[in-house]
Amino acid sequence: MKKKFVTIKDIAERAGVSINTVSRALNNKPDISEETKRRILEIARELGYVKDFTASSLRSRETRIVGVILADSANPFYSEVLKGIEAASRKYGYQIILMNTERIYENEVKAIETLLQRRVDGLLIAPVQEKDDDIRALVDRKIPVVIVGRHFEGVDVDEIHSDEVKGGYLATKHLIEKGRRNVLMINGYLFKSAAYMRLEGYKKALREYGIPLRDDYVIITDIDIEDGYEAVYNAHKRGLKFDGIFCYNDLMAFGAMKALRDLGYRIPDDVAVVGYDDIVYASYVCPTLTTVRIKKYEMGYEAFRMLLQRIKGLRKKTKRVILDVELVVRESA
């Protein structure tokens, strides 16, 4: 039966040299002639040799692999963050293993266990945040980990996220300055740091302009397109009078805009809409979406660099990076 993988022993036999000589050629060691190295590398290519990183990692005690756990890899927000992670991993000679939790805490716990079994050098986690037991356990075990896009209150862990309070404030302030006094906020579940911080920004803008906070104008739901649609549809059925909507993310804003059109509202004449994230589709929907732009690619790239500092032992002190945000004004508000 044909062997699945070519070994350095196979190359040594074909080249008529020792296994040690092949190993030194493949690892570009200096104490071997260029002609011998060239011949061994040529034979390795002919045979289809692929380096066994498992064996290498056993010797070096590092795999040069990082585990990446995302809450929802189908969300374009996370796709952009992942691009930044991948770019940094390529630059620094690492590979990643990606796992998706579908925003289910138990899946997050299992993903962490699976990746640690694979002996990854560290973890980048965009957590569900329903609980923090798994993150605390990683910190206690001194596993290199960086939290991406979220903040854990009271947990001494490296993290990088956007200035969510500022983002919520900018979105709401813009709607108010456009003359909107009855602004709905369609938000995610408040155990997520991004949701409660964006809500704080919404409240801050209302206070600044002397507009009372009405609890029924803050709608808590899940964060997909259909959730935005249902939130607006149900708010209309309940008789809420609104002339502006601030959505937790752009996906919810797309659903909200569809509901408004189906209900006969004109955007932005009757109701202005502001989203959050500035995913790629925001400038292609009709009307184009006014939204809060966050630095998604930079978040992923810097998260990897932060993790690498931990893996290499270059930093002991916990680091928290807060990225700036900006409002992108388009046609919806």
N, C-alpha and C positions, 0 to 999 in steps of 0.2 A: 504494500500500500504506500502511495506517495506521501511523503512527509508534508505537514501543513506549513512549517516554517523552515527556512534555511538557517543553519547554525554557523558559528565561526569555525567549528570543526570541519564542516563541509567545505568552507572556503580554504581552510588550511590544507586539506587533502588535495583539492584541485590545484592549489598553488605550489604544493610541495614544500611548505614551510610549517613552522610550529604555530600552535594556537596563540601563543603569546605574541608572535610576530604579527599575526592577523589583527589581534586586539589593539596592538600599538599603532598599526596602520589605520584602522577604523577610527581610533581616537586621536589621530593626527599628532602622535608623539614625535619628538624631534630625533630620537636616536634610532632612525631607520632610514635607509637610502630612499631617495625620491623615486627611483626606478622600481624598487620593490613595492613601495607604497602605491604607485600608479597601477602596477600589475594587480595587486590585491584588490584595490578599489574597482578596477575593471571587472575582475572575476565576481566580486560582490554584486555589481550591477547586473551582470549576465545571469547570475543565479537568482536574482530577485531578493537579496538579503534585506531584511528589515530589523533595525536595532531592537533588542529586547529591553525596553525601559524598566520592566519589572525587576529583572536581574540587576540592572544598574541602580535602581532605587534601593534595593536591599543592601547594596554595598555603601551607597552614599547616605542612606537614611533620609533621602528626600525624593519625591516623585516628580517635582516640577509640574504638578497638576493642582489646579485650584477648583474647588467645588463652588458652583453658582446656583443658588436657590431663589427662584423668582415666584412671586405670588400669582402671576398670570402672564405667561409668555405670549399669549395671543393679543394682549393689549399693546398697541403701537408705542405707548410710553415706555414699556419695558424693552421693546425691540431696540429703541434708540439707546437706552442705558446699556443694553447688551453689546451694541456696536462699540461703545467706549471701552467696555471690559475686554472685548476680543482684541481691539487695537492695542491696548496696553499689554495683554498677555503675549501677543506676537512680538512686540517690541522687546520684552524682557525674557523671551524664550520659554514661556510657559504654555501649557494647554489647559483647557477648562472642561469640566463635566457639568452639563446643565440639567437641572431638575425643576419641574413646575409643580407647585402645590395646589393650584386652582383655588387659592385663598381658603384652604382648609388646614387648620392647625395640626391635625393628626398627620396629614401628608407632609407637613414641614418637619415634624419630629422624625418621621420615617426617612425623609430625604437626608437629614443630618446624619442619622445612623448609617445609612447606606454609603454616604460619601466618606465618613470616617473609617468605615470598613475598607474602603478603597485606598486608605492612607493618603488622602489629599493633604497638601501642605498647609492649606488654610481654606476658609469659607467666606464667601460674599453672600449675604442673605438679605433679600427684600421680604421682611417678615409679615406674617398675617397679623400679628399683634393682638390676637384674641387672648393670649397668655404670654408670659415671658419666661416660664420655667426652663424651656430648652435653651434660650439664650444665656440665662444665668448659669446653667450647667456648663456651657462652653467656656464661659469666663472663669468659672471655678477650676476647670481642668486646664486652663491656660492654653486653649486651642486658639490659634490666630483667627480672628473673625472681624469682619467689618459689616455693620448694618447699613444698608443702602436705601435711601429714600424715606427713612423713618427715624423717629426719636423715641428712645426708651427712658422714661423718667425714673431716676433712681437706680439705673443699671450702669455700672462702670465699664462701658464697651465703646470701641471705636465706631463712629457713625458719620455719615454724610447725608445731608438732606437739604432741601430748599428752604428759603425764608417763607414759610407757609403763612404766617400771620400777615406779613407784608403783602403776599399774593392775594389773600382774601380781602384785605383792606383796599388794594388797588382796584380789584374787580368791582367791589360794592361802591366805592367812591366814584368810579367812572359812571356807573348806572345812575347814581344820585345826581351827579353833575349834568347828566343828560335829561334831568327833570323827572326821574322815576322816584316816586315816594313809597311805592308798595312793592318792595323787592322780595321775591321768594328766594330762599337758598335751598337748593336740592343737594343734600350732603350725604356722605358715606357714613358708615357706622362709627360712633365716636370713640371706640377703643383704638382706632387708628389715629396716630399722632397727627397725620396730615389733615384728617377731618376735623379734629377739635381745634387745631391751630388755625385752619382756614375759617372756621366758625368764629374764632376770636377776632380775626381780621374783619369779618362781616359786622360783628357787634361794634368794633371800634369805629368803623365808618358811620354806622347808624348814630352812635353817640355824638360823633363830631358834628353831624348835621342836624342833631336834635330830633331824630326820628325814633319813636318808641320801638323797642324790640317786641315783636309778637310771636309767641311760641308756635302758633299754628302756621307761621310763615317760614319755619325751618322744618323741612321735610327730610327725615332720615330714612335711607333706603340703601340697596345695593348699588353698584357703580357701573352697570353696563347700559347699553343703548336703550334696551327695553325698560329699564328702571327709570330712566329719565322721561321716557314717553308716559309711563303709567303715573308717575308723580304729577306731571302737568295735567294729565287727563283727569285724575282724581281730584286735584286741587280745583279745577274748573267745575267739576260735578258738585263739590262741596260749597260752591258759591264764593270762593276766595276771589277778591278783586286784586289783580296784580298787573303791573305794567313793566316789570323787570324781573329777570331770573338770573341768578348766579349759580352755576352748576359746579359740582365738585371736580368734574373732569370733562374733557371734550366729548367723550363718548356719550355721557349723559346729556350733554348739550345738544348733540345730534338728535337724540331721542326726543328731547324737549321741543326742539324746533319742528320735528315731524308732527308731534301732538298739536302744537299751536296751529300749524297749517290745516290739520284735519278738523280742528275746532273752529276754523274761520278767522283766526287772528292773523294780522299782518306783522311781519318782522322787518324792521324794528318799530314801525309806526305805532302799533298797538302795544306790543311787548318787545323789549330789548333783551338780548341774551348774551351772557358772557360765560365762556368756558374756562378750562384750566388745563395746562400741559403744553398747548400748541403742538399737537401731533401733526403729522404731515397732511392729513386730510382736512385740517381746519381751514386751509386757504383754498380748498376745492369745492366745499359744500356751497349751497346757494340758499340764502346769502352767505358770503364768507364770514367765518366766525371770529368775533373779537374774543381774545383769550389771554390768559396769563402764561407767558413763555418761561419755561424753566430749562436749566442747562442739563439736558438729559445725557447727551454724549459725554460731557465733562464729568458728570456725576459718576458714570461707569468707569471712565478712565482714571479719575482721581481715587475712586474706591479701590481699584486694583493696586495703585501705587501705595496707598495707605496700608493695604494688606501685605504687600511685599516688604515694607519696612518692618512689620511685625514678624513675618516669616524669617527675615534675615537678622532679627534681633537688633535693628538699628534704632528702635524707639521703644521705650518702656512706658512712657506716660500716655494715658488715654487721650485720644484726639477726637474733637467734634468739629466738622467742617459744615458751615451753612452757606449755601450758594445763593447769590442774588437772583431776583426774578424781575421781569418787566411786563408791562401790559402792551399787547399788540392790538391796535385798534383796526378793525375791519368793518364790514357792512352790518353785522347783526346788532351792534350797539354803538 
